[in-house]
């Protein structure tokens, strides 16, 4: 009886380069025994900032999946073992390459390839991981320890769906193999997943919710939802912000009838360019940027370590977006220098990418001021919490027809409420009030976009 020589390589959870220490494995695309090739996507993981599909960096046969889907794994921890070289099983009979003696080409002699997430460069320092408990039993010199993993049901082919749709199906407990696709080329859409939950119900307008959950039947018991990924990071950031930055919130009601008229005119004329989306949020963003240009001191951050106020050189305008993964705040870099058509294109692209779950960590960092559009949920106003590291956040409420004194008469006008929260350590009441009042003034008479901008 001869012992088969096996050469095993482990693929470790990559470091995204953003200071994150862990990621959740959302889905495995392979199982033990599958043949994989260099660059093939083997799983999808979610960090506190992004959902990313991980490609394997070498050829071989899957030997072990160390963690099942749903596990949260520290960066630098092996997640999959691949049998490579002489010991790897072949998918079909083929001429085997000449064996290389281990003494001539030891595994340790090959420079370690530093795996990274898509879009990131290699790490410059060593991997940092949490302290790990010692194993209960002494290690046995064996080729590999196989951890049982629940195999995926056999299927002719993997259903086609984007990562956010897969995450939605997972949250709703839907097996994508049972969903009928209606998208192009047989791709499963969000609507297909929702239809699988309640196929008898008529389609209704879908409002993106921060928490995606399956409706519970009447009388159901308590349900516990693990807090991880984006939701965990958001919770920690909001607590840190609320208890470190002294928040002040001011409110103002604004007659935005002229702004809404301008939105309709820009849509009808196509003046901003073909395919450019025009919305009230676009003009709110331009109005806030105009106010910041008049009062640049609000575009700042508090440096606790040095006890300094840092005045930012450019406005990176964050837009709070409710996505299936949780609340994200991607930002438009140097938004203050963009023309209205450029701002419209950047805003449309930013929201599309966020809803698809493809926002990169780079787009989520470096924000200086944020807008949260609570009006899309029919909410009039709120007291928004600052995005950590920023000095101000503006809440844009619902636009409603209300009785309003206009030219000496009470007439119906389109009115909204703006709420500005700011860090009172670096923004005093006068500065905050001026920024809020100027934003409202531009929305009341949008021609000021030209005269003030």
C-alpha angles and dihedrals in degrees: 000000000000127000115233113235110230127191110201128190124191125214112212130208102270127238111241092204094236100102094264117143104193146026136195120237104230101178139000114217094189138046135201110295096029117129113234133190134207108283096018114138109241103173147357120236133187126213127183088273111032147007111235136179112228121218120208112240099216145036125259147089124300108251103169141005103206095196132033122231111283094040121129110222132191118243110263095030118125111249102174137022121212125197106224138174121007096354097051118109116239123229091222137003110285140155107280117226119243110283117246114217113241091234091059097047110022116188091235090059092066111089109247113252111227107225115216136179118263110281097021132101124233121283118265095207138040121287116268117214136167122265110275127214118247114256117262093236133034115269115261118216096245129140094248142337110233115218111204112248125189103248120227116251114269112265136171090233140350113266113252114243138134119254094255090052091050089051091050091050090050092050091050094044094242122150105222090213088069095050121098109225120225099172125102115290091010096299116160113234133201089256090056091054093048089048089054090056095052110007094168096057121090116248113266132190108283118224114196108244127201091224118043110200139155112254109254120230118248111277094019118151127245118299122206118211117197112238109223143121117026094350092056093047091048092050092050093046094049093049091049091048096046094050100040105039117057102231125214120182126196127187136206134178116221135194101228097174092118092047092052089049090052090050090055092047094049091049093050096045098044085218094150093056141278114304093010112137117223119200138158087254089062092058092043088055092049091047092052091047089051090052091048090051088056092045107028093168090082091063092080146107136220116243103205095182094056097027091234138132111234113209107208120230095216138022113248099190114210121207115200109226128190108217136169087261095053138266113338128181109198115175139217108237116234091354092167092068095053126102118233093263091047091048091050092052093047092048093050093048093047094053094044093052092046093052090049090054093239100116109137123224088245090062090050096052132072099034117157105181129014139206121204116194104209090160092081087070092051092256119143099208146320144187103265120206116233120257102245112269095020130107101213145020127190122210115207111204133203118293110235136175106246137165106268136175105246122170091345096310134095105241136155111271135170108257135181136180123232122199122193120195117191141176105259092204091074104012116061125198094265095054093043091049093050093051092048094045093048092049089052092046092055092049091048092051107018092187084082086074084075101037096042099031 
